[in-house]
């Protein structure tokens, strides 16, 4: 996808899945709503912004291990 195509795709969706690593090493996946923000100076494309409670499991996981994977999924049927 070009930057423009990616921005258009992300602007048309609202939910992402955030995957972090739990205390026992298992993946912890949670859906989050997001908004698309304008790029910061020097960035090549828009930013995804989301919010969650500081006491949530995903935040505790990220405090322990800052790695995460985000997935934005589209579609309503699997054929």
PDB file of N, CA, C and O in Angstrom:
ATOM      1  N   UNK A   1       0.840  -1.192   0.000  1.00  0.00           N
ATOM      2  CA  UNK A   1       0.000   0.000   0.000  1.00  0.00           C
ATOM      3  C   UNK A   1       0.879   1.248   0.000  1.00  0.00           C
ATOM      4  O   UNK A   1       1.927   1.293   0.644  1.00  0.00           O
ATOM      5  N   UNK A   2       0.435   2.230  -0.720  1.00  0.00           N
ATOM      6  CA  UNK A   2       1.111   3.523  -0.654  1.00  0.00           C
ATOM      7  C   UNK A   2       0.727   4.210   0.656  1.00  0.00           C
ATOM      8  O   UNK A   2      -0.198   3.768   1.337  1.00  0.00           O
ATOM      9  N   UNK A   3       1.420   5.269   1.006  1.00  0.00           N
ATOM     10  CA  UNK A   3       1.068   6.011   2.224  1.00  0.00           C
ATOM     11  C   UNK A   3      -0.374   6.513   2.164  1.00  0.00           C
ATOM     12  O   UNK A   3      -1.094   6.462   3.161  1.00  0.00           O
ATOM     13  N   UNK A   4      -0.793   6.998   0.995  1.00  0.00           N
ATOM     14  CA  UNK A   4      -2.164   7.478   0.838  1.00  0.00           C
ATOM     15  C   UNK A   4      -3.195   6.372   0.993  1.00  0.00           C
ATOM     16  O   UNK A   4      -4.233   6.574   1.623  1.00  0.00           O
ATOM     17  N   UNK A   5      -2.918   5.201   0.421  1.00  0.00           N
ATOM     18  CA  UNK A   5      -3.827   4.057   0.548  1.00  0.00           C
ATOM     19  C   UNK A   5      -3.908   3.582   2.001  1.00  0.00           C
ATOM     20  O   UNK A   5      -4.988   3.258   2.495  1.00  0.00           O
ATOM     21  N   UNK A   6      -2.770   3.543   2.675  1.00  0.00           N
ATOM     22  CA  UNK A   6      -2.756   3.128   4.082  1.00  0.00           C
ATOM     23  C   UNK A   6      -3.535   4.110   4.940  1.00  0.00           C
ATOM     24  O   UNK A   6      -4.296   3.697   5.815  1.00  0.00           O
ATOM     25  N   UNK A   7      -3.355   5.404   4.703  1.00  0.00           N
ATOM     26  CA  UNK A   7      -4.079   6.419   5.468  1.00  0.00           C
ATOM     27  C   UNK A   7      -5.585   6.302   5.229  1.00  0.00           C
ATOM     28  O   UNK A   7      -6.369   6.423   6.171  1.00  0.00           O
ATOM     29  N   UNK A   8      -5.996   6.071   3.988  1.00  0.00           N
ATOM     30  CA  UNK A   8      -7.415   5.926   3.672  1.00  0.00           C
ATOM     31  C   UNK A   8      -7.991   4.680   4.339  1.00  0.00           C
ATOM     32  O   UNK A   8      -9.100   4.722   4.872  1.00  0.00           O
ATOM     33  N   UNK A   9      -7.251   3.578   4.316  1.00  0.00           N
ATOM     34  CA  UNK A   9      -7.700   2.352   4.972  1.00  0.00           C
ATOM     35  C   UNK A   9      -7.869   2.573   6.471  1.00  0.00           C
ATOM     36  O   UNK A   9      -8.906   2.230   7.040  1.00  0.00           O
ATOM     37  N   UNK A  10      -6.852   3.146   7.110  1.00  0.00           N
ATOM     38  CA  UNK A  10      -6.904   3.372   8.556  1.00  0.00           C
ATOM     39  C   UNK A  10      -8.008   4.354   8.939  1.00  0.00           C
ATOM     40  O   UNK A  10      -8.611   4.218  10.003  1.00  0.00           O
ATOM     41  N   UNK A  11      -8.277   5.337   8.090  1.00  0.00           N
ATOM     42  CA  UNK A  11      -9.336   6.310   8.371  1.00  0.00           C
ATOM     43  C   UNK A  11     -10.717   5.658   8.303  1.00  0.00           C
ATOM     44  O   UNK A  11     -11.663   6.149   8.919  1.00  0.00           O
ATOM     45  N   UNK A  12     -10.840   4.561   7.561  1.00  0.00           N
ATOM     46  CA  UNK A  12     -12.126   3.902   7.403  1.00  0.00           C
ATOM     47  C   UNK A  12     -12.431   2.858   8.467  1.00  0.00           C
ATOM     48  O   UNK A  12     -13.538   2.319   8.504  1.00  0.00           O
ATOM     49  N   UNK A  13     -11.470   2.566   9.329  1.00  0.00           N
ATOM     50  CA  UNK A  13     -11.656   1.560  10.376  1.00  0.00           C
ATOM     51  C   UNK A  13     -11.629   2.241  11.740  1.00  0.00           C
ATOM     52  O   UNK A  13     -11.305   3.425  11.831  1.00  0.00           O
ATOM     53  N   UNK A  14     -11.962   1.516  12.792  1.00  0.00           N
ATOM     54  CA  UNK A  14     -11.969   2.099  14.137  1.00  0.00           C
ATOM     55  C   UNK A  14     -11.377   1.192  15.204  1.00  0.00           C
ATOM     56  O   UNK A  14     -11.070   1.651  16.304  1.00  0.00           O
ATOM     57  N   UNK A  15     -11.213  -0.100  14.891  1.00  0.00           N
ATOM     58  CA  UNK A  15     -10.764  -1.038  15.914  1.00  0.00           C
ATOM     59  C   UNK A  15      -9.440  -1.669  15.518  1.00  0.00           C
ATOM     60  O   UNK A  15      -9.243  -2.066  14.370  1.00  0.00           O
ATOM     61  N   UNK A  16      -8.546  -1.754  16.476  1.00  0.00           N
ATOM     62  CA  UNK A  16      -7.307  -2.483  16.273  1.00  0.00           C
ATOM     63  C   UNK A  16      -7.204  -3.542  17.357  1.00  0.00           C
ATOM     64  O   UNK A  16      -7.863  -3.452  18.393  1.00  0.00           O
ATOM     65  N   UNK A  17      -6.375  -4.541  17.111  1.00  0.00           N
ATOM     66  CA  UNK A  17      -6.073  -5.547  18.119  1.00  0.00           C
ATOM     67  C   UNK A  17      -4.648  -5.299  18.582  1.00  0.00           C
ATOM     68  O   UNK A  17      -3.723  -5.243  17.773  1.00  0.00           O
ATOM     69  N   UNK A  18      -4.480  -5.153  19.878  1.00  0.00           N
ATOM     70  CA  UNK A  18      -3.171  -4.922  20.480  1.00  0.00           C
ATOM     71  C   UNK A  18      -2.711  -6.227  21.122  1.00  0.00           C
ATOM     72  O   UNK A  18      -3.391  -6.765  21.996  1.00  0.00           O
ATOM     73  N   UNK A  19      -1.565  -6.733  20.691  1.00  0.00           N
ATOM     74  CA  UNK A  19      -1.010  -7.972  21.240  1.00  0.00           C
ATOM     75  C   UNK A  19       0.219  -7.649  22.075  1.00  0.00           C
ATOM     76  O   UNK A  19       1.180  -7.063  21.575  1.00  0.00           O
ATOM     77  N   UNK A  20       0.188  -8.031  23.351  1.00  0.00           N
ATOM     78  CA  UNK A  20       1.330  -7.881  24.246  1.00  0.00           C
ATOM     79  C   UNK A  20       1.679  -9.268  24.780  1.00  0.00           C
ATOM     80  O   UNK A  20       0.986 -10.245  24.495  1.00  0.00           O
ATOM     81  N   UNK A  21       2.751  -9.344  25.551  1.00  0.00           N
ATOM     82  CA  UNK A  21       3.178 -10.617  26.118  1.00  0.00           C
ATOM     83  C   UNK A  21       2.829 -10.649  27.601  1.00  0.00           C
ATOM     84  O   UNK A  21       3.244  -9.779  28.366  1.00  0.00           O
ATOM     85  N   UNK A  22       2.061 -11.660  27.996  1.00  0.00           N
ATOM     86  CA  UNK A  22       1.663 -11.808  29.390  1.00  0.00           C
ATOM     87  C   UNK A  22       2.802 -12.292  30.268  1.00  0.00           C
ATOM     88  O   UNK A  22       3.890 -12.590  29.776  1.00  0.00           O
ATOM     89  N   UNK A  23       2.553 -12.372  31.566  1.00  0.00           N
ATOM     90  CA  UNK A  23       3.593 -12.723  32.538  1.00  0.00           C
ATOM     91  C   UNK A  23       4.171 -14.112  32.307  1.00  0.00           C
ATOM     92  O   UNK A  23       5.336 -14.354  32.625  1.00  0.00           O
ATOM     93  N   UNK A  24       3.386 -15.020  31.765  1.00  0.00           N
ATOM     94  CA  UNK A  24       3.874 -16.382  31.510  1.00  0.00           C
ATOM     95  C   UNK A  24       4.356 -16.582  30.075  1.00  0.00           C
ATOM     96  O   UNK A  24       4.645 -17.705  29.661  1.00  0.00           O
ATOM     97  N   UNK A  25       4.441 -15.483  29.317  1.00  0.00           N
ATOM     98  CA  UNK A  25       4.933 -15.561  27.944  1.00  0.00           C
ATOM     99  C   UNK A  25       3.877 -15.782  26.892  1.00  0.00           C
ATOM    100  O   UNK A  25       4.182 -15.822  25.700  1.00  0.00           O
ATOM    101  N   UNK A  26       2.638 -15.927  27.317  1.00  0.00           N
ATOM    102  CA  UNK A  26       1.555 -16.128  26.364  1.00  0.00           C
ATOM    103  C   UNK A  26       1.098 -14.786  25.791  1.00  0.00           C
ATOM    104  O   UNK A  26       1.165 -13.767  26.478  1.00  0.00           O
ATOM    105  N   UNK A  27       0.633 -14.776  24.537  1.00  0.00           N
ATOM    106  CA  UNK A  27       0.109 -13.530  23.969  1.00  0.00           C
ATOM    107  C   UNK A  27      -1.164 -13.085  24.687  1.00  0.00           C
ATOM    108  O   UNK A  27      -1.993 -13.904  25.085  1.00  0.00           O
ATOM    109  N   UNK A  28      -1.294 -11.801  24.838  1.00  0.00           N
ATOM    110  CA  UNK A  28      -2.495 -11.194  25.416  1.00  0.00           C
ATOM    111  C   UNK A  28      -3.026 -10.242  24.352  1.00  0.00           C
ATOM    112  O   UNK A  28      -2.410  -9.213  24.074  1.00  0.00           O
ATOM    113  N   UNK A  29      -4.169 -10.583  23.756  1.00  0.00           N
ATOM    114  CA  UNK A  29      -4.732  -9.779  22.668  1.00  0.00           C
ATOM    115  C   UNK A  29      -6.008  -9.098  23.128  1.00  0.00           C
ATOM    116  O   UNK A  29      -6.894  -9.732  23.700  1.00  0.00           O
ATOM    117  N   UNK A  30      -6.091  -7.797  22.872  1.00  0.00           N
ATOM    118  CA  UNK A  30      -7.268  -7.024  23.265  1.00  0.00           C
ATOM    119  C   UNK A  30      -7.624  -6.023  22.172  1.00  0.00           C
ATOM    120  O   UNK A  30      -6.741  -5.378  21.606  1.00  0.00           O
ATOM    121  N   UNK A  31      -8.913  -5.891  21.877  1.00  0.00           N
ATOM    122  CA  UNK A  31      -9.342  -4.876  20.915  1.00  0.00           C
ATOM    123  C   UNK A  31      -9.337  -3.490  21.560  1.00  0.00           C
ATOM    124  O   UNK A  31      -9.631  -3.340  22.746  1.00  0.00           O
ATOM    125  N   UNK A  32      -9.004  -2.500  20.768  1.00  0.00           N
ATOM    126  CA  UNK A  32      -9.032  -1.096  21.203  1.00  0.00           C
ATOM    127  C   UNK A  32      -9.595  -0.253  20.063  1.00  0.00           C
ATOM    128  O   UNK A  32      -9.317  -0.510  18.892  1.00  0.00           O
ATOM    129  N   UNK A  33     -10.378   0.741  20.411  1.00  0.00           N
ATOM    130  CA  UNK A  33     -10.768   1.727  19.413  1.00  0.00           C
ATOM    131  C   UNK A  33      -9.618   2.708  19.257  1.00  0.00           C
ATOM    132  O   UNK A  33      -8.869   2.951  20.204  1.00  0.00           O
ATOM    133  N   UNK A  34      -9.477   3.271  18.062  1.00  0.00           N
ATOM    134  CA  UNK A  34      -8.410   4.237  17.824  1.00  0.00           C
ATOM    135  C   UNK A  34      -8.935   5.402  16.997  1.00  0.00           C
ATOM    136  O   UNK A  34      -9.999   5.325  16.382  1.00  0.00           O
ATOM    137  N   UNK A  35      -8.167   6.473  16.999  1.00  0.00           N
ATOM    138  CA  UNK A  35      -8.414   7.603  16.109  1.00  0.00           C
ATOM    139  C   UNK A  35      -7.144   7.817  15.296  1.00  0.00           C
ATOM    140  O   UNK A  35      -6.042   7.503  15.746  1.00  0.00           O
ATOM    141  N   UNK A  36      -7.311   8.335  14.134  1.00  0.00           N
ATOM    142  CA  UNK A  36      -6.199   8.626  13.246  1.00  0.00           C
ATOM    143  C   UNK A  36      -5.801  10.086  13.443  1.00  0.00           C
ATOM    144  O   UNK A  36      -6.622  10.986  13.266  1.00  0.00           O
ATOM    145  N   UNK A  37      -4.552  10.319  13.807  1.00  0.00           N
ATOM    146  CA  UNK A  37      -4.058  11.676  14.047  1.00  0.00           C
ATOM    147  C   UNK A  37      -3.108  12.076  12.924  1.00  0.00           C
ATOM    148  O   UNK A  37      -2.502  11.222  12.277  1.00  0.00           O
ATOM    149  N   UNK A  38      -2.987  13.357  12.704  1.00  0.00           N
ATOM    150  CA  UNK A  38      -2.067  13.869  11.685  1.00  0.00           C
ATOM    151  C   UNK A  38      -0.633  13.511  12.053  1.00  0.00           C
ATOM    152  O   UNK A  38      -0.312  13.357  13.232  1.00  0.00           O
ATOM    153  N   UNK A  39       0.229  13.379  11.049  1.00  0.00           N
ATOM    154  CA  UNK A  39       1.615  13.032  11.344  1.00  0.00           C
ATOM    155  C   UNK A  39       2.309  14.142  12.145  1.00  0.00           C
ATOM    156  O   UNK A  39       2.016  15.325  11.976  1.00  0.00           O
ATOM    157  N   UNK A  40       3.212  13.741  13.000  1.00  0.00           N
ATOM    158  CA  UNK A  40       4.053  14.694  13.718  1.00  0.00           C
ATOM    159  C   UNK A  40       5.128  15.182  12.757  1.00  0.00           C
ATOM    160  O   UNK A  40       5.418  14.509  11.768  1.00  0.00           O
ATOM    161  N   UNK A  41       5.724  16.343  13.028  1.00  0.00           N
ATOM    162  CA  UNK A  41       6.801  16.815  12.152  1.00  0.00           C
ATOM    163  C   UNK A  41       7.895  15.758  12.020  1.00  0.00           C
ATOM    164  O   UNK A  41       8.390  15.231  13.016  1.00  0.00           O
ATOM    165  N   UNK A  42       8.258  15.463  10.792  1.00  0.00           N
ATOM    166  CA  UNK A  42       9.288  14.471  10.522  1.00  0.00           C
ATOM    167  C   UNK A  42       8.761  13.065  10.302  1.00  0.00           C
ATOM    168  O   UNK A  42       9.498  12.201   9.827  1.00  0.00           O
ATOM    169  N   UNK A  43       7.490  12.813  10.641  1.00  0.00           N
ATOM    170  CA  UNK A  43       6.898  11.493  10.410  1.00  0.00           C
ATOM    171  C   UNK A  43       6.427  11.394   8.965  1.00  0.00           C
ATOM    172  O   UNK A  43       6.093  12.399   8.338  1.00  0.00           O
ATOM    173  N   UNK A  44       6.405  10.171   8.447  1.00  0.00           N
ATOM    174  CA  UNK A  44       6.000   9.983   7.058  1.00  0.00           C
ATOM    175  C   UNK A  44       4.505   9.760   6.893  1.00  0.00           C
ATOM    176  O   UNK A  44       3.976   9.914   5.792  1.00  0.00           O
ATOM    177  N   UNK A  45       3.817   9.400   7.969  1.00  0.00           N
ATOM    178  CA  UNK A  45       2.400   9.108   7.824  1.00  0.00           C
ATOM    179  C   UNK A  45       1.638   9.378   9.096  1.00  0.00           C
ATOM    180  O   UNK A  45       2.216   9.800  10.098  1.00  0.00           O
ATOM    181  N   UNK A  46       0.343   9.135   9.062  1.00  0.00           N
ATOM    182  CA  UNK A  46      -0.495   9.404  10.229  1.00  0.00           C
ATOM    183  C   UNK A  46      -0.177   8.468  11.392  1.00  0.00           C
ATOM    184  O   UNK A  46       0.477   7.440  11.218  1.00  0.00           O
ATOM    185  N   UNK A  47      -0.645   8.839  12.566  1.00  0.00           N
ATOM    186  CA  UNK A  47      -0.441   8.056  13.776  1.00  0.00           C
ATOM    187  C   UNK A  47      -1.772   7.507  14.268  1.00  0.00           C
ATOM    188  O   UNK A  47      -2.812   8.152  14.136  1.00  0.00           O
ATOM    189  N   UNK A  48      -1.723   6.318  14.831  1.00  0.00           N
ATOM    190  CA  UNK A  48      -2.889   5.743  15.495  1.00  0.00           C
ATOM    191  C   UNK A  48      -2.801   6.101  16.970  1.00  0.00           C
ATOM    192  O   UNK A  48      -1.774   5.871  17.608  1.00  0.00           O
ATOM    193  N   UNK A  49      -3.871   6.663  17.511  1.00  0.00           N
ATOM    194  CA  UNK A  49      -3.921   6.990  18.931  1.00  0.00           C
ATOM    195  C   UNK A  49      -5.055   6.204  19.565  1.00  0.00           C
ATOM    196  O   UNK A  49      -6.158   6.117  19.025  1.00  0.00           O
ATOM    197  N   UNK A  50      -4.755   5.632  20.726  1.00  0.00           N
ATOM    198  CA  UNK A  50      -5.747   4.874  21.462  1.00  0.00           C
ATOM    199  C   UNK A  50      -5.575   5.176  22.938  1.00  0.00           C
ATOM    200  O   UNK A  50      -4.578   5.775  23.341  1.00  0.00           O
ATOM    201  N   UNK A  51      -6.540   4.764  23.745  1.00  0.00           N
ATOM    202  CA  UNK A  51      -6.507   5.034  25.174  1.00  0.00           C
ATOM    203  C   UNK A  51      -6.956   3.793  25.928  1.00  0.00           C
ATOM    204  O   UNK A  51      -7.816   3.041  25.471  1.00  0.00           O
ATOM    205  N   UNK A  52      -6.349   3.598  27.103  1.00  0.00           N
ATOM    206  CA  UNK A  52      -6.776   2.520  27.977  1.00  0.00           C
ATOM    207  C   UNK A  52      -6.468   2.923  29.415  1.00  0.00           C
ATOM    208  O   UNK A  52      -5.736   3.883  29.655  1.00  0.00           O
ATOM    209  N   UNK A  53      -7.020   2.198  30.350  1.00  0.00           N
ATOM    210  CA  UNK A  53      -6.768   2.467  31.766  1.00  0.00           C
ATOM    211  C   UNK A  53      -5.335   2.092  32.141  1.00  0.00           C
ATOM    212  O   UNK A  53      -4.809   1.091  31.654  1.00  0.00           O
ATOM    213  N   UNK A  54      -4.710   2.878  32.994  1.00  0.00           N
ATOM    214  CA  UNK A  54      -3.327   2.624  33.417  1.00  0.00           C
ATOM    215  C   UNK A  54      -3.192   1.299  34.153  1.00  0.00           C
ATOM    216  O   UNK A  54      -2.118   0.698  34.147  1.00  0.00           O
ATOM    217  N   UNK A  55      -4.253   0.839  34.780  1.00  0.00           N
ATOM    218  CA  UNK A  55      -4.195  -0.414  35.537  1.00  0.00           C
ATOM    219  C   UNK A  55      -4.545  -1.638  34.685  1.00  0.00           C
ATOM    220  O   UNK A  55      -4.631  -2.747  35.212  1.00  0.00           O
ATOM    221  N   UNK A  56      -4.746  -1.451  33.384  1.00  0.00           N
ATOM    222  CA  UNK A  56      -5.144  -2.579  32.533  1.00  0.00           C
ATOM    223  C   UNK A  56      -3.997  -3.577  32.380  1.00  0.00           C
ATOM    224  O   UNK A  56      -2.828  -3.237  32.563  1.00  0.00           O
ATOM    225  N   UNK A  57      -4.351  -4.798  32.046  1.00  0.00           N
ATOM    226  CA  UNK A  57      -3.338  -5.839  31.869  1.00  0.00           C
ATOM    227  C   UNK A  57      -2.378  -5.501  30.742  1.00  0.00           C
ATOM    228  O   UNK A  57      -1.178  -5.751  30.859  1.00  0.00           O
ATOM    229  N   UNK A  58      -2.888  -4.933  29.643  1.00  0.00           N
ATOM    230  CA  UNK A  58      -1.991  -4.610  28.527  1.00  0.00           C
ATOM    231  C   UNK A  58      -0.958  -3.572  28.921  1.00  0.00           C
ATOM    232  O   UNK A  58       0.181  -3.635  28.459  1.00  0.00           O
ATOM    233  N   UNK A  59      -1.333  -2.603  29.777  1.00  0.00           N
ATOM    234  CA  UNK A  59      -0.365  -1.605  30.246  1.00  0.00           C
ATOM    235  C   UNK A  59       0.672  -2.262  31.140  1.00  0.00           C
ATOM    236  O   UNK A  59       1.864  -1.982  31.012  1.00  0.00           O
ATOM    237  N   UNK A  60       0.238  -3.127  32.038  1.00  0.00           N
ATOM    238  CA  UNK A  60       1.198  -3.835  32.899  1.00  0.00           C
ATOM    239  C   UNK A  60       2.151  -4.682  32.053  1.00  0.00           C
ATOM    240  O   UNK A  60       3.347  -4.749  32.336  1.00  0.00           O
ATOM    241  N   UNK A  61       1.617  -5.325  31.017  1.00  0.00           N
ATOM    242  CA  UNK A  61       2.480  -6.104  30.125  1.00  0.00           C
ATOM    243  C   UNK A  61       3.493  -5.204  29.417  1.00  0.00           C
ATOM    244  O   UNK A  61       4.665  -5.565  29.307  1.00  0.00           O
ATOM    245  N   UNK A  62       3.061  -4.045  28.939  1.00  0.00           N
ATOM    246  CA  UNK A  62       3.962  -3.130  28.227  1.00  0.00           C
ATOM    247  C   UNK A  62       4.995  -2.504  29.152  1.00  0.00           C
ATOM    248  O   UNK A  62       6.105  -2.198  28.717  1.00  0.00           O
ATOM    249  N   UNK A  63       4.648  -2.309  30.416  1.00  0.00           N
ATOM    250  CA  UNK A  63       5.640  -1.799  31.368  1.00  0.00           C
ATOM    251  C   UNK A  63       6.760  -2.824  31.585  1.00  0.00           C
ATOM    252  O   UNK A  63       7.914  -2.452  31.802  1.00  0.00           O
ATOM    253  N   UNK A  64       6.418  -4.093  31.527  1.00  0.00           N
ATOM    254  CA  UNK A  64       7.383  -5.163  31.717  1.00  0.00           C
ATOM    255  C   UNK A  64       8.174  -5.441  30.434  1.00  0.00           C
ATOM    256  O   UNK A  64       9.373  -5.715  30.489  1.00  0.00           O
ATOM    257  N   UNK A  65       7.501  -5.370  29.282  1.00  0.00           N
ATOM    258  CA  UNK A  65       8.107  -5.667  27.977  1.00  0.00           C
ATOM    259  C   UNK A  65       7.430  -4.750  26.966  1.00  0.00           C
ATOM    260  O   UNK A  65       6.260  -4.946  26.637  1.00  0.00           O
ATOM    261  N   UNK A  66       8.149  -3.764  26.478  1.00  0.00           N
ATOM    262  CA  UNK A  66       7.556  -2.708  25.639  1.00  0.00           C
ATOM    263  C   UNK A  66       7.196  -3.156  24.224  1.00  0.00           C
ATOM    264  O   UNK A  66       6.679  -2.357  23.443  1.00  0.00           O
ATOM    265  N   UNK A  67       7.456  -4.401  23.883  1.00  0.00           N
ATOM    266  CA  UNK A  67       7.109  -4.862  22.532  1.00  0.00           C
ATOM    267  C   UNK A  67       5.609  -5.116  22.415  1.00  0.00           C
ATOM    268  O   UNK A  67       4.976  -5.644  23.329  1.00  0.00           O
ATOM    269  N   UNK A  68       5.058  -4.728  21.265  1.00  0.00           N
ATOM    270  CA  UNK A  68       3.638  -4.959  20.989  1.00  0.00           C
ATOM    271  C   UNK A  68       3.451  -5.071  19.485  1.00  0.00           C
ATOM    272  O   UNK A  68       4.257  -4.576  18.697  1.00  0.00           O
ATOM    273  N   UNK A  69       2.384  -5.726  19.117  1.00  0.00           N
ATOM    274  CA  UNK A  69       1.976  -5.804  17.713  1.00  0.00           C
ATOM    275  C   UNK A  69       0.562  -5.261  17.624  1.00  0.00           C
ATOM    276  O   UNK A  69      -0.292  -5.596  18.445  1.00  0.00           O
ATOM    277  N   UNK A  70       0.313  -4.418  16.621  1.00  0.00           N
ATOM    278  CA  UNK A  70      -1.027  -3.872  16.391  1.00  0.00           C
ATOM    279  C   UNK A  70      -1.529  -4.382  15.052  1.00  0.00           C
ATOM    280  O   UNK A  70      -0.782  -4.426  14.075  1.00  0.00           O
ATOM    281  N   UNK A  71      -2.792  -4.764  15.012  1.00  0.00           N
ATOM    282  CA  UNK A  71      -3.402  -5.231  13.786  1.00  0.00           C
ATOM    283  C   UNK A  71      -4.721  -4.506  13.578  1.00  0.00           C
ATOM    284  O   UNK A  71      -5.556  -4.453  14.481  1.00  0.00           O
ATOM    285  N   UNK A  72      -4.905  -3.954  12.402  1.00  0.00           N
ATOM    286  CA  UNK A  72      -6.187  -3.372  12.014  1.00  0.00           C
ATOM    287  C   UNK A  72      -6.778  -4.309  10.975  1.00  0.00           C
ATOM    288  O   UNK A  72      -6.169  -4.568   9.938  1.00  0.00           O
ATOM    289  N   UNK A  73      -7.949  -4.805  11.258  1.00  0.00           N
ATOM    290  CA  UNK A  73      -8.583  -5.806  10.396  1.00  0.00           C
ATOM    291  C   UNK A  73      -9.812  -5.191   9.728  1.00  0.00           C
ATOM    292  O   UNK A  73     -10.550  -4.418  10.340  1.00  0.00           O
ATOM    293  N   UNK A  74     -10.011  -5.547   8.482  1.00  0.00           N
ATOM    294  CA  UNK A  74     -11.170  -5.069   7.742  1.00  0.00           C
ATOM    295  C   UNK A  74     -11.962  -6.273   7.236  1.00  0.00           C
ATOM    296  O   UNK A  74     -11.443  -7.386   7.155  1.00  0.00           O
ATOM    297  N   UNK A  75     -13.195  -6.033   6.908  1.00  0.00           N
ATOM    298  CA  UNK A  75     -14.009  -7.085   6.342  1.00  0.00           C
ATOM    299  C   UNK A  75     -15.032  -7.590   7.327  1.00  0.00           C
ATOM    300  O   UNK A  75     -14.895  -7.419   8.538  1.00  0.00           O
ATOM    301  N   UNK A  76     -16.050  -8.209   6.795  1.00  0.00           N
ATOM    302  CA  UNK A  76     -17.123  -8.736   7.631  1.00  0.00           C
ATOM    303  C   UNK A  76     -17.379 -10.211   7.389  1.00  0.00           C
ATOM    304  O   UNK A  76     -18.120 -10.845   8.140  1.00  0.00           O
ATOM    305  N   UNK A  77     -16.768 -10.770   6.339  1.00  0.00           N
ATOM    306  CA  UNK A  77     -16.972 -12.175   6.013  1.00  0.00           C
ATOM    307  C   UNK A  77     -15.638 -12.813   5.661  1.00  0.00           C
ATOM    308  O   UNK A  77     -14.729 -12.159   5.150  1.00  0.00           O
ATOM    309  N   UNK A  78     -15.542 -14.102   5.946  1.00  0.00           N
ATOM    310  CA  UNK A  78     -14.393 -14.903   5.539  1.00  0.00           C
ATOM    311  C   UNK A  78     -14.906 -15.971   4.595  1.00  0.00           C
ATOM    312  O   UNK A  78     -15.695 -16.830   4.987  1.00  0.00           O
ATOM    313  N   UNK A  79     -14.452 -15.914   3.338  1.00  0.00           N
ATOM    314  CA  UNK A  79     -14.979 -16.852   2.344  1.00  0.00           C
ATOM    315  C   UNK A  79     -13.892 -17.747   1.819  1.00  0.00           C
ATOM    316  O   UNK A  79     -14.151 -18.602   0.973  1.00  0.00           O
TER     317      UNK A  79
END
